[in-house]
Amino acid sequence: MLGERSAPVIQRVRGTTDVLPPEDARLRRLESRLRDELERFGYQGMQTPIIEPLELFLRKSGDEIVARMYSFSHWNRRLCLRPEVTASVIRAYVDQLQGHGLPLRVQYSGPIFRYERPSRGRSRQFTVLGLELIGASGAAADAEVLHLACAGLEAVGITRYRLVVGHLGATLQLLGALGMTDHAQSLVLDQMEPIARGRVDLDAAIARVAGLLGADAGHANGAVSELPPGLASLPQDQATAIAADILSRASLPVEGGARQPSAIIQRLLARARRPDPTDQVRTAFEFVAALHAAAGPPERLQTDLRSVLEKHGLSTEPADEVLGALDLLRAYGPLGPEVEVEVDLSLARGLRYYTGLVFEIYADSNEGPLQLCGGGRYDDLARALGGREAVPACGFQYGLERLDLIAPRDDVGSRRRVLVAGVTSADHPSALSVARELRTLENLAVEQDVRLRGVRSALRYADRAGIDLVVIVGERERQEGAVVVRDLRRREETRVPLTGLVDAVRSAVA
């Protein structure tokens, strides 16, 4: 009707992507090659729900992940879109697979969701493909996971990359020796990567974490800057009564909105008894910076990295475990000549459940290094999620869209396209029969002209759609038992008997 307005266009959600042809086919080919490679080593496929209980990721995933989750409430249930898959796999293991024989090898793929700033290779919805090796510890298991992470890249044609291997054991040792609580350790681990990579100022990070742990917190609305230090050694009730009496006699106000003065004083006393954590935090961050400064080729493990650990009176076991895994990785066969291996014990990965060896793989892009893969060992996650006992486990995940940015663009494994068209609607049944026969060929996609607008329209569509061959069936061809094959790439046309059609098409698309 004249003057009628069309409905407003609905835009896709910012940070998401419509995967259109032929990109979708290319991503599926990448996924197929990777999954085939993992299956060769006994990794069986599984899938977990996209929607998970929020608590699943609050327990162990870490603040960096939790802050970026898409979470919501529905019918009084706290839910979220999964921000990663490892926790989901271990939830499924604890719920349904604890009785299975170990080790358990699983692989998976699917979308995950994080509220990131969109950029090239980083969206708010993206696809991961990964594996988990559950129930095996030690260098042999770590080396298998490292090898498969590299082998998958080789399978999709990525031969130039940098493998960075770390180990959280060194930092966890130090934090334990410093007497830090689990909460304090978590705050330090969250800042390890930014400190090591120079993304945050060291003093600013120390002040922030120390402040979160209660440093310089002896203030209440500016009314009280410090309570007498002797009060901290008295019982709480007695100290509260004395402090309230002193402040009252001195006519010093203690106000805190709805809170009673006694509650404010008790809070101040609790903070006064808490030691200043600043020196502990500084020691931890300076240790992380020293680990990063000693990063480099595996040979440096024997010198610089061991020296850092020994200087702080720590066991060199983390370095030994990394060396053991890398030695067995070489036993799988040499890595390519363009592969760099680096050891960096300051690597943290940003997920709080890691307990041992961790690693990341980078490839160069026009915008700088692009992380393609990451993973590591997480031996306490099953118990943290309700398992009967601790179960050693390790795994990794690829970012599929990032692999697509780096992988060579080739047509290996892609299907060649053929369109079968009848000259008139009367020729359509015969065209259907021809198409059915051509679909017996592998790696061939055979489309049917269903608009029935004639050969000229079919050829115009095929040319625009990038179709390789058009097979034409008309009344004359039906009478003669033949078809016309038009090669749109070579701009050639031949008449082919039906008995030789399959061979002729196979040859034309080879």
C-alpha positions in Angstrom: 0.0 0.0 0.0 1.3 3.4 -0.9 2.7 5.4 2.0 3.0 2.4 4.3 6.3 2.4 6.2 8.4 -0.6 6.6 9.2 -1.9 10.1 12.4 -0.6 11.7 15.5 -2.7 11.1 16.5 -4.9 14.1 20.3 -4.8 14.6 22.3 -7.6 16.0 23.6 -7.2 19.5 26.8 -5.3 19.8 29.8 -7.7 20.2 28.2 -10.5 18.4 28.7 -11.6 14.8 26.5 -13.1 12.0 28.6 -15.9 10.5 27.6 -15.9 6.8 28.5 -18.1 3.8 31.2 -19.0 3.0 32.7 -18.1 6.4 30.5 -20.6 8.2 31.7 -23.5 6.0 35.3 -22.5 6.6 34.8 -22.5 10.4 33.1 -25.9 10.3 36.0 -27.2 8.3 38.5 -25.9 10.9 36.4 -27.5 13.7 36.2 -30.8 11.8 40.0 -31.0 11.3 40.7 -30.2 14.9 38.1 -32.7 16.2 39.5 -35.4 13.9 43.0 -34.8 15.3 41.8 -35.1 18.9 39.8 -38.2 18.2 43.0 -39.9 17.0 44.3 -39.7 20.6 41.1 -41.1 22.1 39.2 -37.8 23.0 35.5 -38.4 22.8 33.0 -35.6 22.2 30.6 -34.2 24.7 28.5 -31.0 25.0 27.4 -29.0 28.1 24.5 -26.5 28.4 25.0 -22.9 27.4 23.0 -21.8 30.5 24.6 -22.8 33.8 24.0 -22.0 37.5 25.9 -18.8 38.4 27.4 -20.5 41.4 29.4 -22.8 39.1 31.7 -19.9 38.1 31.6 -17.9 41.3 33.4 -20.7 43.2 36.7 -21.0 41.2 36.7 -19.1 37.9 38.1 -15.9 39.3 37.2 -12.2 39.4 38.4 -11.5 35.8 35.8 -14.0 34.4 33.1 -13.2 37.0 33.2 -9.5 36.2 32.5 -10.3 32.5 29.7 -12.8 32.8 26.2 -12.4 31.4 24.2 -13.3 34.5 20.5 -13.0 35.3 17.7 -14.3 37.6 14.8 -16.4 36.4 12.1 -17.7 38.8 14.4 -17.1 41.7 17.3 -19.0 40.2 20.7 -17.3 39.6 21.8 -18.3 36.1 24.4 -17.2 33.5 25.6 -17.8 30.0 28.7 -19.9 30.3 31.9 -17.8 30.2 34.1 -20.9 29.7 33.6 -24.6 29.4 36.1 -26.3 31.7 34.0 -25.7 34.8 31.0 -27.0 33.0 32.8 -30.2 32.0 34.0 -30.8 35.6 30.4 -30.2 36.8 29.2 -32.9 34.4 32.0 -35.2 35.6 31.1 -34.7 39.3 27.4 -35.1 38.5 27.5 -38.1 36.2 30.9 -39.5 35.5 32.7 -40.1 38.8 32.2 -43.8 38.5 33.9 -44.1 35.1 37.4 -45.4 34.7 40.2 -42.9 34.6 41.8 -41.2 32.8 38.8 -39.7 31.0 39.5 -38.0 27.7 36.8 -35.6 26.4 36.6 -32.9 23.8 33.9 -30.3 23.0 33.1 -27.2 21.1 30.5 -24.4 21.3 29.8 -20.7 22.1 30.9 -18.9 25.2 29.9 -15.4 26.4 32.0 -12.7 28.0 31.3 -9.0 28.2 34.5 -7.9 26.4 35.4 -4.7 24.5 34.8 -5.9 20.9 37.9 -5.9 18.6 39.4 -7.9 15.9 39.5 -11.5 17.1 37.6 -10.7 20.3 33.8 -10.7 20.5 31.2 -11.0 23.3 30.1 -14.4 21.8 32.8 -16.6 20.4 33.4 -20.3 19.8 35.9 -22.5 21.7 37.0 -26.0 20.9 38.9 -27.8 23.6 39.7 -31.0 25.5 40.1 -32.1 29.1 42.2 -35.0 30.3 40.7 -36.0 33.7 42.3 -38.3 36.2 46.0 -38.1 35.2 48.8 -36.1 36.7 52.5 -35.6 36.0 54.7 -34.8 33.1 53.2 -37.5 30.8 49.7 -36.0 31.0 50.9 -32.5 30.7 53.0 -33.3 27.7 50.1 -35.0 25.9 48.0 -31.9 26.4 50.8 -29.6 25.1 51.4 -31.9 22.1 47.7 -31.9 21.1 47.5 -28.1 21.4 50.4 -27.9 18.9 49.2 -30.8 16.7 45.8 -29.1 16.3 47.5 -26.0 15.0 49.6 -28.0 12.5 46.4 -29.8 11.4 44.8 -26.5 10.2 48.0 -25.3 8.6 49.3 -23.0 11.4 53.1 -23.7 11.6 54.4 -20.4 13.0 53.6 -19.7 16.6 55.0 -19.1 20.1 54.3 -21.6 22.9 54.6 -20.0 26.4 54.7 -22.4 29.3 54.4 -21.4 32.9 53.7 -22.9 36.3 51.6 -21.4 39.2 53.3 -23.6 41.8 56.2 -21.1 42.3 53.9 -18.2 43.1 51.5 -20.3 45.2 54.5 -21.5 47.2 55.6 -18.0 48.0 52.0 -16.8 48.9 51.7 -19.7 51.3 55.1 -19.0 52.8 54.0 -15.4 53.3 51.0 -16.6 55.3 48.4 -15.1 52.9 44.8 -16.1 53.2 43.0 -17.7 50.3 41.2 -14.4 49.6 44.5 -12.5 49.6 46.1 -15.1 47.3 43.2 -14.8 44.9 43.6 -11.0 44.7 47.4 -11.4 44.0 46.8 -14.1 41.3 44.2 -11.8 39.6 46.9 -9.1 39.2 49.8 -11.4 38.2 49.3 -11.1 34.4 48.8 -7.3 34.4 51.9 -6.9 36.6 54.1 -9.2 34.6 53.0 -7.6 31.3 53.4 -4.1 32.5 49.8 -3.2 32.0 49.5 -1.7 35.5 51.9 0.3 37.6 53.5 -1.9 40.3 52.9 0.7 43.2 49.3 1.3 42.1 48.6 -2.5 42.0 50.2 -2.9 45.5 48.1 0.0 46.9 44.9 -1.4 45.4 45.3 -5.0 46.6 46.6 -3.9 50.0 43.6 -1.6 50.3 41.2 -4.4 49.5 42.9 -6.4 52.3 42.4 -3.6 54.9 45.6 -1.5 54.8 45.2 2.0 56.1 41.6 1.3 57.0 41.4 2.8 60.5 39.0 5.6 59.6 35.3 6.0 60.2 33.9 9.0 58.4 37.0 11.0 59.3 35.9 11.2 63.0 38.4 8.7 64.3 41.9 8.3 62.8 43.4 5.9 65.3 42.4 4.1 68.5 44.9 3.6 71.3 47.1 0.6 70.3 46.8 -1.0 73.8 43.1 -1.6 73.2 43.9 -4.2 70.6 45.2 -6.6 73.2 42.0 -6.4 75.4 38.9 -8.6 75.1 36.5 -7.1 72.6 33.7 -6.2 75.0 36.2 -4.5 77.4 38.0 -2.7 74.7 34.7 -1.5 73.2 33.5 -0.1 76.5 36.8 1.7 77.2 37.0 3.2 73.7 33.4 4.4 73.9 34.0 6.0 77.3 37.3 7.7 76.1 35.6 9.2 73.0 32.6 10.3 75.0 34.7 12.1 77.6 36.7 13.8 74.9 33.4 14.8 73.2 34.6 13.1 69.9 31.7 12.1 67.6 31.4 8.6 66.4 28.6 8.4 63.8 28.0 6.0 61.0 24.5 6.5 59.7 22.3 3.7 61.0 25.1 1.9 62.8 25.6 2.2 66.6 28.8 3.8 67.9 29.7 0.4 69.5 29.5 -1.4 66.2 31.8 1.2 64.6 34.3 0.9 67.4 34.2 -2.9 67.1 34.9 -2.7 63.4 37.8 -0.4 64.0 39.2 -2.7 66.6 39.0 -5.6 64.2 40.9 -3.7 61.7 43.5 -2.5 64.2 44.2 -6.2 65.1 44.7 -7.0 61.4 48.3 -6.7 60.3 49.2 -4.3 57.5 49.4 -6.5 54.4 51.3 -4.0 52.2 54.7 -5.6 52.7 53.3 -9.0 51.9 51.7 -7.8 48.7 54.8 -5.9 47.6 57.0 -9.0 48.2 54.5 -11.1 46.1 54.4 -8.6 43.2 58.1 -8.1 43.1 58.5 -11.9 43.0 56.1 -12.1 40.0 58.1 -9.3 38.3 61.3 -11.2 38.9 59.9 -14.4 37.4 58.8 -12.5 34.3 62.3 -10.9 34.0 63.8 -14.4 34.0 61.5 -15.7 31.3 63.0 -17.0 28.1 64.0 -20.2 26.3 63.8 -23.5 28.3 67.5 -23.4 28.9 67.0 -20.5 31.3 65.1 -22.8 33.7 68.5 -24.2 34.7 70.0 -20.8 35.5 68.0 -17.7 35.9 64.6 -19.2 36.9 66.1 -21.6 39.4 68.1 -18.7 40.9 64.9 -16.7 41.5 63.3 -19.6 43.3 66.3 -20.5 45.4 66.8 -16.8 46.4 63.3 -16.9 48.0 63.9 -20.3 49.6 61.4 -22.0 47.4 61.4 -25.5 46.0 62.5 -25.8 42.3 59.8 -28.5 41.8 57.7 -26.2 39.5 60.7 -25.7 37.2 61.4 -29.5 37.3 57.8 -30.2 36.3 58.0 -27.8 33.3 61.3 -29.3 32.2 59.8 -32.8 32.5 56.8 -31.9 30.4 58.9 -30.2 27.7 61.3 -33.2 27.5 58.3 -35.5 26.8 56.8 -33.1 24.4 60.0 -33.4 22.3 59.6 -37.2 22.4 56.4 -36.8 20.3 58.6 -35.4 17.5 60.3 -32.1 16.8 58.2 -29.0 16.6 58.4 -27.0 13.4 61.3 -24.8 12.6 59.2 -21.7 13.0 57.9 -22.6 16.5 59.3 -20.7 19.5 59.1 -22.1 23.0 59.3 -19.8 26.0 59.1 -20.6 29.7 57.5 -17.8 31.9 56.6 -18.8 35.5 54.7 -15.5 35.9 52.0 -16.7 33.5 48.7 -16.9 35.4 46.0 -17.3 32.7 43.4 -15.3 34.7 41.4 -18.3 35.9 41.7 -19.0 39.6 41.3 -22.8 39.5 44.7 -23.5 37.9 47.2 -25.2 40.2 50.2 -26.2 38.2 51.5 -26.1 34.6 49.8 -23.5 32.5 50.4 -22.4 28.9 49.3 -20.1 26.0 50.0 -20.1 22.3 50.4 -16.9 20.3 50.6 -16.2 16.6 51.6 -12.9 15.0 49.0 -10.8 13.3 48.9 -7.3 11.8 47.6 -6.0 15.1 50.3 -7.8 17.2 50.4 -11.2 18.9 47.1 -13.0 18.9 46.4 -15.6 21.5 45.1 -18.8 19.8 45.0 -21.2 22.7 45.4 -21.5 26.4 45.1 -24.1 29.1 46.8 -25.8 32.1 46.4 -28.1 35.1 43.6 -27.7 37.7 43.8 -30.5 40.2 41.4 -29.1 42.8 38.4 -28.1 40.7 36.5 -31.3 41.0 36.5 -31.2 44.7 35.6 -27.5 44.8 32.5 -28.4 42.7 31.4 -31.1 45.1 33.4 -34.1 43.9 34.0 -37.0 46.4 37.8 -36.4 46.1 40.4 -34.3 44.3 40.9 -35.4 40.8 44.0 -34.3 38.7 43.0 -32.8 35.4 44.4 -30.6 32.7 43.2 -29.3 29.3 43.0 -26.4 26.9 40.7 -24.4 24.6 41.2 -22.9 21.1 39.4 -19.7 20.1 38.0 -20.9 16.7 37.4 -17.5 15.2 41.0 -16.5 16.1 42.3 -19.6 14.4 40.3 -18.7 11.3 42.2 -15.3 11.3 45.5 -17.0 11.2 44.9 -20.3 9.3 45.8 -20.4 5.6 42.8 -19.7 3.3 42.6 -22.8 1.1 39.9 -24.9 -0.5 41.1 -28.2 0.9 38.1 -30.1 2.2 35.5 -27.6 0.7 32.8 -28.9 -1.5 32.6 -27.9 -5.2 29.2 -26.6 -6.2 26.9 -27.8 -9.0 23.5 -26.5 -10.1 21.1 -28.7 -12.0 18.4 -26.8 -13.9 15.6 -27.8 -16.2 14.9 -25.7 -19.3 11.1 -25.7 -18.4 9.0 -27.0 -15.6 8.3 -30.1 -17.6 12.1 -30.9 -17.4 12.2 -30.6 -13.6 11.5 -34.3 -12.7 14.4 -35.4 -14.9 16.6 -32.7 -13.4 15.8 -34.1 -10.0 17.0 -37.5 -11.1 20.2 -36.1 -12.5 20.9 -34.2 -9.2 20.3 -37.4 -7.2 22.9 -39.3 -9.2 25.5 -36.5 -8.8 25.1 -36.4 -5.0 26.8 -39.8 -4.9 30.1 -38.0 -5.5 32.1 -36.9 -2.5 32.9 -33.3 -1.8 30.2 -32.1 -4.2 27.3 -29.9 -3.2 24.5 -30.3 -5.7 21.8 -27.6 -5.8 18.5 -27.8 -7.6 16.9 -24.9 -9.5 13.6 -24.5 -7.7 12.6 -21.2 -9.0 11.9 -22.7 -12.5 12.5 -19.4 -14.3 14.5 -20.8 -17.2 18.1 -21.4 -18.0 19.1 -17.8 -18.4 17.9 -17.0 -14.8 19.6 -20.1 -13.5 22.9 -19.2 -15.1 22.8 -15.7 -13.8 22.2 -17.0 -10.3 25.0 -19.6 -10.6 27.5 -16.9 -11.7 26.7 -14.6 -8.8 26.7 -17.4 -6.3 30.2 -18.7 -7.3 28.9 -22.1 -8.5 31.4 -24.1 -10.5 29.2 -26.1 -12.9 25.6 -25.9 -14.3 24.0 -29.1 -15.6 21.1 -28.3 -17.9 18.3 -30.7 -18.8 15.8 -29.9 -21.6 13.4 -31.8 -23.8 16.0 -32.6 -26.4 18.4 -33.8 -23.7 15.7 -36.1 -22.3 15.1 -37.6 -25.6 18.8 -38.2 -26.3 19.7 -39.4 -22.8 22.2 -36.6 -22.3 22.7 -33.3 -20.5 24.6 -30.0 -21.1 27.4 -29.3 -18.7 28.5 -25.6 -18.6 31.8 -24.9 -16.7 31.4 -21.4 -15.4 35.1 -21.1 -14.4 36.5 -22.0 -17.8 33.5 -20.6 -19.7 33.1 -23.9 -21.6 30.1 -26.0 -22.5 29.9 -29.7 -23.4 27.2 -32.2 -24.2 27.6 -35.3 -22.1 25.6 -38.6 -22.2 24.0 -39.6 -19.0 26.1 -42.7 -18.8 29.2 -40.6 -18.6 27.9 -37.7 -16.5 29.4 -38.7 -13.1 32.9 -39.2 -14.6 32.6 -35.9 -16.6 31.6 -33.9 -13.5 34.3 -35.6 -11.4 36.9 -34.6 -13.9 35.6 -31.0 -14.3 35.7 -30.3 -10.6 39.0 -32.1 -9.8 
